[in-house]
Structure formats: structure tokens, C-alpha cells
């Protein structure tokens, strides 16, 4: 019945939209690099020692615990408290385990062993009972208060020690990082208790998908506090994102707000972290060996030798984090590095006067200084570039001041270098160093190892090549390319007009080499100057290498920088760079940034179809098919223009004041604009996806009802069709009261689910009756209500209501199926709090606070009435016309207020349902 009402053109369109959605989903869930993280292993058996908390605290938080991590002899020694190390507290995230601390804890223990426990860290971890705080925000405040108590309990373990800590460092994974930031919002929390905060894959900007108002309120409280108190927050923070492999928390949400007064905050994607250079998924970010090694190196560099604790100096903390997570110069961290270095006196000072030079060092017995006089080079060239494949941490390049051929002291330029996976490189703009007379490259004496040092001088314009990106709507049919004709070592390809998150491109780098017998390594680095989200691709040339270009963070309006493709190349090879738009990746960006808005667009489409059915019942006396009304009514021009108009009017002060007077929330599209997330035509694309989902959801709902009805008929055959009556069953008030009691005593979402199952049961029973009477040879399916009444007039009293005809029952089924589809999305949006309640049922029977309880109190009696309502009894209602007109403005409201706040969607659904139910009485 459902498919018969859809023409082939619409069916082809819905199939096409499924294909488009599949391409977008494929890019999000599979369109990324393979997992290159090395697994971190424990060298000894991990042990988790439970820390005894005060009885009152344990009673107040029965499901939470605090543990100390240890291995082997360390674990045995520290079973006897107090402790003597540096405390670090790990906070797991949504459904996270306290045992996730073992990776970083084990690496820190190995590092401490390497220095004979001169310093060591004590890693604590909180057991939040793997609560689903991303699905239910009602426990976030409780977690925050418990962490505060844990910090005080941890510091008590060091009481009486010579170097007792006064604060702790926190590592927060996912929502654990947000809980750590929320500590500052507590009235009795002292900021001095927290000296460093590192978050991993934490959505700081906004929740991934706000499924209840408690999550939204918690975020608003935390972020507003940090904005309003930015001047007074003296906390060094680092936020690390996982990159495109993390499809649970997109990296754009992890970037901390750039406040003008709060400069001690860094945000970086793991693919840009030196010595890590890999993208991590949401779970592997806590065990990725490369990233955890970087984190532990930073922790040990943060130690103050005098206090044997993490330094309180904010400048040093920020310097250490910049050194390890932003730009690594291939040298060990020094708080005050020596700028002037003594150059060892050696007879081997070799002058180099050419502009391009390569030296292959192998089994060198003597130290060599190669000197490059700059006077002549300054006249011709603007820049100098040097690179070395020897990745030790010693100084290797210097600048001599006013020297003729050699110098005893030089400016250590190694601190300006940058570490890459296979080389360390340095680019100098010569005019920035007018006092330097020579550039000096140092080659140490080595035995048994081979490395290569290259240097060249060049003009900037010869190595900076502009490549405008292709248009968004070229769909990959056209491309642009540039050739690197010169034989240089380094190029900057400027990607013009690339700065929006909806842009996505496929770059192909073809390299051809001549006279090369062995493979040569080239590095292609995508550098995004307005955010630390760089990514590296290592290629063995000659080859053809594909690189995906897309952004986590859009370019700010006041930023004029250009995204760069930095190419570290071989002078023996020629390179050609081709770029074209990647349509599947654009769809992936739509899904990645706006996938959470889909429920609002689906419900909006269903509401439009529902309103059309109500109006057809009012005007024509019968209900049209759901698919027919969806094709007719679910049009984007009925919704989007109103949202755009409201956004435009909110730009006027008088309209904004009226808006605030009636206490309306901020438009979701304004929120998206503030986050630079408004794609061109994104609302149209989402509406089409929503209509497509509504179509296939309706088909699934109709098919499920028919299958369940067939199963019902196999078990029990109905004897008659239901009665046409406006009088409610006497059992209905009792059922309603029971469900409301369940909602009040347990969980509102649970009561809503039971209500939905009751409603589906009524529909299945009606479908079974219709199927039975249509297929029964003794019953004419076209009999009228009048013939029914005539056949039964000798058996029933005149006051008894007549039975429905098969046609009338089918008409009601169409309406009921639409309502069931609409209600299914309400249940789906309420399920997260139900899952949370079921998981914590052993600790408490009643969910408090309960985001679904108010909705349940309204929805339960509404659906109880609708479950016993038939079209024939309401089509003469005076309220029906008004009811049929409500779904349109509500469909607009769902998009305006529910696209980034899905928990608001059910509020727009129950209004037309309640009016529909009232049609029985008016």
C-alpha cells in the first residue's frame, strides 16, 4: 500500500538521496588514514589500588571510586601510604573506564626508572562507573563535585612529606576534560589546587549532540564562566584532538575559545603534534604510544628541580607545551637556551661558496664546520634553507657575526629549526639576520652511520607557487595543476580561496625522478596557519601520492593567512601538483558538521505530511496516504524562507527586543553562524536528507505493522472490527494513571516507551482486523456502516455505536501509521536517558533529574486517547481545521530551534498530537 502511493520519479529521487547520504557517511566513518598508532604495553602486571575515601563521601557517591595506578615493585611499595611523587589525576569520559590510565601511567613509570626515580609521577584515576554522560547530562555536576573531593583526598596522601604537592595535574579524556574545566565553576573550589590541565578529544565548544537540556546548561555554565573570568583564570591548558579518525568528537569542537586575556591555552590536532604525526580515534587517543610518549616527555620537562613538583611558572609551562606539542626544534627542552654557543676549535673549516650544496657523511672521523659566506648571497637571494637527516638533539647550524672565515662563537640557529619525520630543517629569511656574516653547518664525527646535509639559497618568489582551488560546484569534473620545474629542496604551494569547512579537495602529487637508483623520501605538509591542525604525508618518490584537503576549523573573518602545502622535495625529481574538488568528501563534511541536525529535519518533514493528512481529512473526508502527502507537503520552501526571514529580522534592534521579551531562545542558525558552520545550501541538503529518511522510515513503519499484524493473525483471529465511538474505554484512565505513576517513580523515557508500545499494539490490532475482514470470503470489504448497522439492529440496542467499515478502518490506519512514525522519533530522542537509567538501576530506582518526565506527563494521556481514536469520529470536529494548520509553523519551529538542540524536537511534536486528541471532544 505504501509503495503503490509513490511514483517512480519520487522513488528514484529517494534512492538517489540514499546514495548521497551513503557517500557522506562512508567519508566520515571510513574516509581517513589507517590507524598508525603503536600500541602501548605494560611491562609488568598493572594494579589498581583503591583509595579509601571518607565514609560520608562514599555514601554520597556510592557509584564513584578513586584508584592509584601501579605496576610491579612500585605498586607493592605504594600500598603503604603516604606517597612521595607528583600527583596526576586521570578523568575518563563518556562510558570510559578508570583503567584507561594504564597506558600513560606505565610509560611514566618506565621514564622514572630511566632516571633512577629522581622524579616520578603518581597516576590516580576516577571510576565514574562508565556513566554515559554524553547521552545524559544530569550527572555531570555530580561528577564535578566528586572530582573536587578526590583532589583534596589525593593531596592528603602527601601530608607530611618534604616536597608535598599543593596542587594536581589533570588529564581528561572526552567529557572528563569538560568536568575538569567545570571545577572552576564550583563556589568552594580553589584554583590553586589545579596547576595543569590536558584534555584529549574533549568537546569544549559545544556538546556533540545535546540530547537533554542538562548537557546544554552545563556547557553554558562552564563556557560562560571561562569567558567572564578570563582575566582571573591562571591555568595552563592543552587540548589535543584526534583528527579525522575521531568521528565521535570532531576536532573543531575541541579547540578552546581564543580569549584575549587567556593566553595560556593551546589547542592542537594529534596529526600536527611533533613525534606523533598520526590521527587517532576517540579511544586510541588514550593509548596511542606516540602521543603518550610526547605527553610524558612534557610532564618531566615541567618539573621544577627545587620543589620536585610541576612548576608554578606559567611561562615555563606554556614553553614546554609549545616545545613538545606545537613546534619541536629537534633539541631537548631548555628553559633558558644558550643563544651564543662556543664552536670547538678544529682545523676542518671548509668554506662553501656555491648556492646549492649537499654533503653525505659516513664514518666521519673528524668534526667539520662548513661555512657559507652570506655577503654575496644577500645580493641575489632572499632565503637560506638547510636540512639534515641526522635526527639527534645536538646543535647543528650556527650563524657567525662579523667573521671572515671562522668564528669561536656563533648564534645557535638550531632552536629555529623544525623536526619532521625524516629530517630536521631550517628556513632563514636573510634580511631578518643582518648581523650574520656566515652560516655554519656542523657535521660531528660519527662511526657506522650515514646521514645527508643539504643547503641552498633561493628567492622567495621561485619557491612560492599559487594554486587556486577548484570551485565547490565543479564536482571533481575540472582540476587545476602546477609544475615545480626548478630542482629545489623546498616549496610552498599557496592554496588560494581555501578556508571554509565545507570545502574538500583531492590533491595528487606526481613525482618523476631521473638517474635515481634508490628510493627518496619526500614530505608533503598541509599547514593551516589559523589553527594547529597540520597533517603530514610521507611519500617514497618517484610515485603518485593522493592527499585529502579539508578543514576542522574555518578561517576566521579577520584572518588573511593562506593555507599552504609545504613540500620537502628532492632536487633530482620533478613534481606536478593537481587539485580537484572531492564531492564525496564535501558530503562527508556536511554529515560531520551537521549530522546531528538530521532528526529535526526528519521530524519537520513528517509534521508537514501529518498536517497534510489532517487537512485532507477535514476537506475531503478521508485521509490520504503518508507517502503521497510527504511528496506533496514536505517542501523546503515551506520552511527555510521563514527561518531566513527570522534571522534577518533579528538583526534589527526592535525585533530582537521583542524576541527577548517573549523569552524565545536563540535561533540555531545564529549559533551555527557564530561557529562558522553555515554551509551554502546546507539547510536544503539536510531537508532533502530528512525527507528521504522520513520516506524510508514511513515505509519501515508500515511494513513492520503489517508483519506484526500477520503474526497476530497467526496467533489469534479478531472476531470483529472496532467500534466507532467517542466514548473512551473505562480502562483508559486506569492505564493512563499507571503509566504516569511509572514515569514519576522511575524514568520518564521508560514510560514514553511503554506508551509507544501500547500505541503500536493498538495499530497492529487494527491492521490485523482489517487484513482478516478483507481476506474473509464471508465478509464484503465494501460494506458500509449503514449495512453493518442494519445487520446488527436486531442484536444490539439502538444506542450502541456501530462498527467501523473496512474502508473507515483503513483510513484510520493511514493516520495512525503517521502518528506512530512521528512518535518513534520522540522515543528515539528519549532513549539515551533510558539507557542511562537502566545502566544505573542498581544504584537508584528513580532517575533524578529526569529530562523526559514533563514530556511523559503530557504525552501519556495524549497517546492513550489517540490510540482509541478513529478518523470517522473526528472528521466533523470543529477543531480539526485548526489542528491541521498547526504542523506547518511547528515544522518551521523544529528547524529554527531543534537543529542543534535535538532535545527540543519532542516539544514541537506533542502540540499537534494533543490537538488531534482534543478533536474527540470538540
N, C-alpha and C positions, 0 to 999 in steps of 0.2 A: 504494500500500500504506500509505503514511504517513497520507494524508488519510482513508482508509477507517476508520482506527482512532480518529478524533477525532469526537465527536458535535457536532451543530450548536451546542448551547449553549456548549460549550467554545471552539469556533471563533469564535463571536460575541464571547465574552469576550476572546480573544486579539486579535481585530480592534479591540475597544474599547480595550484597553491600548496598542495601536499608535497609536491616535488620541490618547490621553492623552500618550504619550511624544512624539508629533509636536508637540503643543501646547507642551510644555515646551521641546523643542529649538528650536522656532520663536521662543519668547520669548528664549532665550539668544543665538541667532545672528542674529536679525532684529528683536527687540523693543526697539530703542533708537533714539535720535535719529540723524538723518543726520550724516555727518561734516562738522562745521563748521570744521575746522582749515584755515587757509590754508597753502598750500604755501610752503616757504622755498626761495628760489632763490639760486644763486651768481651774483655779478655778474662774476666773472672765472673763467677755467678752473681748476678745482680740481687741485691737485698733491699727491701723497703722497710725501714724501722718506723713503726707508728709512734708519733709523738703524743704523749698523754696531755690532753687539754683539760682545763678546769671543768668540774662536773656540771656547773651551770651552763657553761658554753657548749659542752657536749649534748646536754639536754635540749638546749635551744636550737642546735643544728644537728639533729640525730643522723642525718644522711651525709654529713660532710666530715672529712678527716684530714689530718696533716701527716706527711711522711718525710723521712730523711733517707736519701738515696746513698747506697754504698756498695762496695764490692770487696771481696776477699778480706785481707787483713785490715783495711780501712774500715770496713763495716763492723768487724769484730771490735776494733779499738773504740769506735764511737758509739757502741751500745752503752758505754758508761759515759754519761753526760757529766759536766758541760763540754762544749765544743770550743775549738780554738781557731777555726778558719774564717773564711769570708762568706757570709750567707747570701745565697741566691735562691729566689723563690720562683718556681715554675707554675704557671696557671694554665691548665688545659682549657680548650674551647668547647664548642658545641659537640656533645657526645664524646668528648675527649677523655682519655684515661690519665690518671696521675703517673702511670708507668711510662708515659712518653718522655719523661725527663731522663730516662736511662741513656739515651744517645749522647746528649751533651754532657751529662754527668760523668759518663765513662771517659769521654775524651778529655775532660778537665782533670780527671784523676790521673790519666796517663801523662798529661803535661806536667802535673805536680810531681809525679815520680821522676820525670826527666831532670827536674831541678832540685831533687832530694827534699821535696816538701818544704822548700824555703818559704813558699806561699802555697796555699791550697784553698779551694772553694768547697763549701758545704752546700750541696744542692737539695733543697726542700721541694716538695710537690704537694699540691692540694688535690684531694679527691672530692670532686663535685658530684660523685655518683653518676657520672656520664650524662648529666642533665642536658636536655635538648633545648638549650637557651636560644638557639636561632629560630626555633619554632614557637616558643612561648617565653615572653619577656617578663613574666610575673616573678621570676626568681632571681633576676639579675641584681636587684637591690640587696637581696638576702646574701647572695654570693659576695658582693662588695663588702658588706659588713663582716662576713666571716673572714675574708682575707685580711681586713684590718686587725681582727683579733689574732690571726695567725702571725702577722708581722710582730706584734707585741710578744707573742709566745716564743717566737724564734729568737728575738733579742734577749729574752730572759735566759735562754740556754747558754749565753756567753757571759753571764753576770759573774764578775769577779776575776775575769781573765785580764792579762796585762794589756792586750790590744783588742779589747772588746769592741765590737762594732756598735755604732749608733744608728745605723740605717741598713736597709737591704736593697739589693738589685732585683728587679723582676723581669722575667722573660714570660711574655704572654702569647699563647698561640690562639689565633682566631678570636672568639669572643672573650677569651681570657685577657687579651690585651685591652679590650674596652673596659672590662671590670677593673683592671689596674688603673686606667685613667679616671675611672669613676671614684677611686679612693679620695681624690682631692675634693670631691663634692660633699663628703661626709663632714658634718659640723665639728666633730671632735677629732678629726684626723690632722696630725701634724705633718706638714710637708717634709720636714727633716727626716722622717722615717724612711723616705724613698729617695735614693740617690741616682738611680739609673733605671730606665725602662726601655726594654727592647721588645717589640711586638713582631710576630710572624704571621702573615696572612690575616691581619686584623682589619675588618671593615670599619675604618674610623669615620668616614664621611657620612655614611647612612647605612642602615641595615640592608642586607642583600635582598630580603623580601619581608617587609613589615607585616606579619600575619596577625598581629594584635596591637592595640594601642599602647600596651605597656612597653613594648620594644621602642616604639616611636617616642614615647615620653622619656624613656631612659636616655636615648640618644640626644634628645633635645636638651635634657638637663646637663648631660656631660659636655656636649659641644658648646652650649651657651656659657657654661661656667668657664671653659677654657678661653673663650673669646673675650668675655667680660673681665677676666682676671689675668689676662696675658702678661701684664706688667709685673705681676707678683708671683708668677709661676717660675721657679728657678729649678727646673727639672730637665735633664738631658734625655732626649728621646730618640729612638731609631725605629723606624717602621720598615720591615722587609716584606715585599710582595713576592708571590710565586711566579708571576708571568702568565703566559697564555696556557700553560699546562694546568693552572689552577682555575677550573671552570666553576668552582663553588663560590669563590670570592674573587671577582675581577679586580685586577691590580689598581684600577683607578680609584676604588673605594678605600684603598689602604694608605693613600697619600695624605699625610697630615696637613691641615689647613696652614697656609703660609701667613702667619700673623706678623704684623710689622714689628711688634715688640718681643716676639718669642722666636729667637734665632737659634735656640739650642735643640732644634728638631730636624731630623733628616729622614727622608723617605727614598727608598731605592727598591728596584726590582732585582731579584736574585740573579737574573741574566747579566746584570751590569756590575755585580759585586766582583772585585778582583779576586783571583784564585778560586772563584766559584764558577762564574760564567755559564750557569745552566738554569733552565727554568724548572721549577718544582711544582708538584701538585699540592693540594691542600694538606695532605697528610705527610708527604715526603719532606716537606719543609722542616719538620722537626727531627728527621733522622738523616737528611742529606749530609753526607760526610764532608763534602767540600764547604758547605755553608757553616756547619757546626765547627769545623776547624778554624774558619775565619773568625767566628764569634768568640771562640776560646782564646785565640791569639789576642783579640781586642781586650778581653777581660784581663788577661795577665799584664798587658801594657797599661791598663788603667790603675794598677796597684800603686799606691803611694808607699815608698820604701820606709818612710818614717812611721806611719800609722799601721802599716801592713794590712790596710783595708783599701777599698776603692777610693780613689782621690775625690776630694770635695771641690777641686778646681774645675769649674765648668768649661774653661777654655781648653784645658788638657783633655777633658772627656770628649769634647767636640773634635779636637785634633786627632785623637786616637780613632774615633769612629770614621772621620774623613779618610784617614790613612788606610784603614782596613776595608771600608765598605764603598768608598767613592773613587779615590784615585790613589793607587799604590805605586810608589816610585821604585820598587824593587830594592828597597832598603829597609832594615829594621827601624821601628819607630824610635825617634828620639824627641824628647820634649823640647830641647833647645839644640837643634842640629848645628854642627860647626859649618859655617858658610865658607870659611877660609880653611883650606887643607894644605898640609905640608906634602910636597911631592918629593919622593925619595930620589936622592942624587944617584943617577945611573948614567953610564956613558952612552946608553942607547936612546938618544933623542933623534927621531927621524922626521925631518921636515917633509910635508906633503903639500905640493903647490897646485895639484890638479883639482878640478871641481867635483870629480866623482871618483871615489876610492873604495876598494874592497880589500880586506886582509883576512886570510884564512889562517887561524892559529892552530897549531897542532904540535904537541910535545915541545912547547917553548921552554928553554932553559933559563932565559933572562927576561927581566921586565923591560918593556918597551913603551916609550912615550912617543906617539905620533902627533906632531904639531901642525896645525893648519893656520897659516897667517891670514888674517881677516882683512887687511887693508885693501888689497886688490879685489877681493871677493865682494866687499861692500859696494864697489862701484858698479858691479854687474848684477849681483843677486840680492834678494831681499830676505831669504831664509836659509838656514842650515838644518840638515836632518841627518841624524845618526841612529843606528840600531845595532844591537848585539844579540847574538843567540846564546850568550853565556848568562844564565839567569841567576847568578849568585847575588848576594846582597852587598857587595863591596862597591865603593865609588869607582866609576869608570870613565867619567868625562868631566873635564875641568875647563876653566877659562883663565888665561893669563892676562894680567893687567900691565900694559906698557912694557912689554918684554920684546927682546929682539929675536931670540930663537928658543930659549928655555927659561923656566922660572922655578924658584924654590917653593913658592906658594901659589895656589890657584883657587879660584872660586869654584866650589863644588857644585857643578850643574846637575849632578846625578839626582838631586832632590826634585828637579823639574821633569824628570823622565817619567814614563808611564809603562807599567808592566802589562804585557799581553801574554796570551797563552804560550807562544813560541819565541817571542822576542821582548826586549825592553827597548823603548825608542824615545827619542828626544827631538823636538822641533823647536828651533830658536828663531825668533824674528830679530834680525841683526840690529835693527835700529833701537831695540829695547836694551841693548848691551853696548853702548858707545865706547865704554872704557876698556873693553876687551880687545887685546891685540892679537891673541892666538886662541885657537880652540885646541884642546889637548885630549887625545883619546888614550887611555891607559890599557895596556894588554899585560896581564900578570903572567908570571911563569907557571906553566901547567905541565902535567905529565899524564899522558894516556887519554886526554880528552881533546875534542876538536870543537871549535866554535868560529863563527864568522862575524866580522865587524864591517859595517858599510857606512859610508858617509857621502853626502852630496850637498851641493849648493844649488839653489834654484830660485826662479822668480815665482812669486805667488800666483800670478795670472796663468802660468803654464801648468800649474797643478790643481787649480780650482776650476772645475768644469760644471756648468749649469745644465741641469736636466729637468725641464718642466714635466710634471707628472701628467698622465693622461686624464681625460675628463671622466667624471663619475659615471656618466651615461654612455660611455663608449663600449661598455660591456665586454671589454677584452678583445674587441674586434680590431682595434688600432693600437699601435705601440710607438714608442719613441726610443731612440738609441743614440749613444755617443761612443766614440772610439778613443782610447787612450793611446795616441800614436807615439808619444815620447817614451823613452826607456827609463822611467823614473822608479823610485822606490816607494813613493807615497803620493796619493791623490785624494783630493776632496771633491766628491760629486755632490753638488748642491741640489737638493730635491725641492725645486720651487713649487709653491702652492700646495705643499703637503703639511697639513696642520690640524685636520679635523678627524674625529674618531670614526666617522662613517666612511672615510676613505680607506681603501685596501688595494694593494698592488702586488703583482708578482714581478720580481726582478730576476733577470737571468744574466749572469756574468760568464761570458765565454773567454777562455784564455788559450792562446796558441803560442807555443814556445819553439825556438829554433836552436839546434845544437845543444840540447839539454839531455843528458843521459839518465839522470836521476830525478826523482820527483822533488818538486819545490813546493814549499808551503806558502800560501797567501792567506791573508786575514782580511775579511770584509766586516767592518764595524758600523752598524747603524747607530748614529749619535743623535739623540734628541736633546737639544740644548735647554729646553724649558722644564725637563723632568729627567730624573735619573732612571731611565728605562732602556738604556742601550742594550744591544744584543750583538753577539759576535758569531760569525760563520768562518770556520777554518776549511780551506779547500786545498787539495793537492793538485797543482797545475802541471801540465795542461789538463783542463777539464771544463765542464759546463755546470755551473752552480746556480741553483734556484734559491732565492731569498724572499721571504714574505715580509711585506711592509705594512704595518698597521699600528695604531697607537693605543695606549692605555689612557692617556690624558691629552685632551685637546690643547692646542696652543692658546695661551691667554690673549685677550684682545690687545693688551698693551705690550706684547712681546713681538719683536721684529726679527728674531733669530730665524735661521733656516736649518731645517733638518739636513744632516749630512750622511753620506755613505763614505766612510773613511776606508780607503783601500791601501793595504800594505802589500805591495806587489814585488815582482821580480823584474829586474832590468833586462832579463833575457826573454821576456814574454810580452805579447801584445794582448790587450784586453778590450772587450766590447761589452757595454752595459745596455741592456734592453729593459724597458719598463712598460707594463700594461696593466690596466685595471683588472682586478680579480672579482668578478661578480659573486661567486660563492662566498668569498671572504667578506664582502660587503654585507651579504645576508647574515653571515656569522656575527658581524659586528652589531647588526640590528637585534639578533637573538641575544647576544652577550649583554648588551646595554639595556634592552627593553623587553626581554623575555618575561620579566616579572609582571609586565602590564597586560599580558595576554588574557588572564581571567576577566579583567574589566571589559575588554573588547568583546570577548565571547558573550558575557552576560548582557552587554549592551545590544548585541545582535539578537539574542534570544528575547530580550524585552521588546524590541521592535516587532519581532514576529508575534509575540504574545499579544501585544496591543492590536496588531492587525487581525488576529483571530477574534479577539473580543469585539472589535468593531464589525467584523463580518457577521458575528452572531447578532449584534444589535441591528444592523442594516438589512441583512439577508435572511436572518432567522436560523442560520446554520453556521457551523464552524468549518473554515477551510483547513486544508492540510498544512501542517507545520512547515514542510519544505516549500510549498507554494508561497506561503506568507513570508518565509525567510528570504526567498528570491525577490519578492515584491517590496518588502518593507525595509530590509536591512541594507540601507544605502548610506555610504559615508557622508554624503551631502546633507543628510538629516541631522548629523551630529557635529562634525568637525567645524562647520562655519560658526555655530553658536559658541563653541569653546574659544575659537579665534577671536570672535567678537567680544567676549567677556574679557579675554586677555588684553585686547586693545583698550577697552573702556577702563580697565584697572590702571591704565597709565594716566588717567585723569584724577586729580585730587578729590573732586566731589564724589565721583563714583567709588573711589577707594574708601572714603569716609563712610558712605552708605553701606558698603560691603562690611566694614569693620563693625558698624552699629548693629547689624543683624547677626554678628558673630560667626560669619562664614569662614571656613578655613582657607588657607592659601591655595590657589589653583595649582594642580600638579604640574601643568605645563610651565609654570613660572619656576617651580623647583628644578625642573629639567633644564631650563634655560640657564639658571644660576650655576648648574654643574656642567654647562657646555655640552649637553646631551641631546639637543634638539636636531635630529637629522632632517634634511629636506624630505618631505613626503612620508616621514616615518609613521605619522598617525594613519595615513591612508594604507600603508603596508600592513600595519598592525590590525587595522579594521578588516582588511581582506583576510588576514590570517585568522582573526577572530570569527568572521562569518564562516570561513571554511571549517574551523573547529566546531562551531555551533551546528553546522550541517551534519558533519560526521558524528558528532555527539548525539544529535537527534536520531540519526539512523541507528546508532548503537542502542540508544534507549528504547526505541520502538522494537528493534529486534530482540532485545533482552526481555521485554514484556511479553512478546509472542512466544518466546521459548519457555518462559516460566509458566505462561498460560497453558501451553501444550503439556508441560509436566504436571500441572494442576489437573488437567483433564484426564491424564493417565491415572491419577490417584483418586479423583473424586469428580463426578459429573454434576454440575449445577442443575437444579430442578426448574429454575425459573429466572427471568431477568429481574433486576432490582426494581423497586417501586419508585415512581415519580412523586416525590414528597418534599415539602419544605420543612416538615416537622422533623427535628433531629431525634436520633435514637436516644432512648433514656440512658443507655450505657455510655454515651459520648461524654457527658460531663464527668463521669467517674474516670474514664480513660484520660481525659484532659488533666484532671486533678492529680492522677498518679504520675503522669509524665512531668508535670510542673514540680511535683514533690521530688522526683528523681533529679530534676535539674537543680533544685535548691540544695539537696542533700549531697549530691555527688559532683557532677560535671555537666555544664550546660551543653557542651558539644555531644555528650553521650545521649542526652535527652533529645537533641535535634536529630541525631542518627536514628534513634528509635522511632521518632515521628516520621522520618523519611521512609523507614522500612514499613511502618503501618500504612503510609500513603501508597507505596508501591504495592503492598498486599491488596489494597482496595482496587487498584488499577488492574492487577493481574486477575483478580476475581471477576471484574467486569469484562476483561478481554476473554477469559475462559467462557463466560456466559454467552458472549456474542459469537464466539467461534462454535460453540456447541449448538446454538439455535440456528446458525446459518447452515451448518452441515447436517442438521437433523432432517430426515425426509418427511417427518410428520408435522414440521413447522414451516410455514411460509415466511421467509425472511422479510417479505414486503408487507406483512400485515400491519395495519395501522393501530393507533391507540384506541380508536373507536371500536374496531373489531375485537381487540383484546377485552375492552370493557363489556361488549355485548356477550362474549363467550363466558365471562365470569359473573354476569349480573345476577344469575340465579344462585350463585355460590357465595357471593360476597355482598356485604351491605353497601348501599349506595355511597355511604360516607367514606368508604375505604378508597385510597388513591389507586389509580390504575397502574399497571406495569408499563415499563418503557418498551417501546418497539425496538427492533434490532437496529433500525436506522438511527433512532434517537440515542441508543447506547453507543453506536459507532461515532456519532457526532460528539458525544461527551468524552469518548476515548481520545479523540484528537486533542481536545483541550487539556485533559488530564496528563497526556504524554508530554505536552509542552511544559506544563507546570512541574512535572517530575524532573524534566531535564534542567529546568531553572533551579529547582531545589537541590539537585545533585551538586551543582556548583557551590551552593551555600554550604552543603555538608563538606565538600572538598576543602573549602576555606576554613572550616571549623575543625577539621581532622587534626591539625597539629597540636592544639591544646588537648584533644582527646588522647593522642599518643603520649603526650607528656604525663597526663593524669594516670593512664594505665601503667606507665613505667614506674611511677612513684606511688602506686597504690598501697604498697606495704608500709609506707611511712605515714600516709594520711589518706582518709577516705573522701574528703571534700577538697576540691581544688579552690584555692584561695590565694590571690584574686582570680576570678573566673571571667575571661573576656567574652564568653558566649552566653552567660546567664541572662542578661537583659534581652538578648535576641530570642532566647529559648522561651521566655515568658510570653512573648508576643507571637512567635511562630507556632508554638504548640496548639493553642486553640484555633488559630487560623487554618492550619493544615487539617486539624480534626474536622472542621466544618467543610473544607473543600473536598476532603475525602468522601463525604456523603452528599456532594453537590453534583447535579447534572444540568446540562445546558438548557434543557426544556423548562426547568424551574426558575431560571434566572433571565431568560431572554426577554421577558416582559418587565424586568426590573427598571425602575426609574433611575437607578444609579448606574446602569450598565454603560450608557453613553459616556458619562464622566469617567468611569473606570477605564474604558477603552482609550481615553485621551491621556491618561497618566503615564503609561510606559514610555512615550516619546521624551518628555522632559527628564524622566528618570534615567533613560538611556544616555542623555547628554550629561547628567549628573554623575553617572558611573565613570565616564571618561574624564570628566573635569576633576573629580575628587578621588577616584579609586584606582587610577592607572599606576601611581607609585605608592598607594596605600591600599592594598588589597583587602584589608580588614574592614574597610568602609563599604565594600561592594554589597554584602548582605543587607545593609541598611536600606539600600535602594531597591532590593528585591521584595522585602516583606510588605512594602507600601501597596503595590498593585495587588498582591495576594490578599492582603487584608480587605481592600476594597472589593475584590472579587467575592470574598466570603460574605461581605455585608450585603451583596446583591440578593442573597437568600431572604433577607428580612426587609428589603426596601423596594 
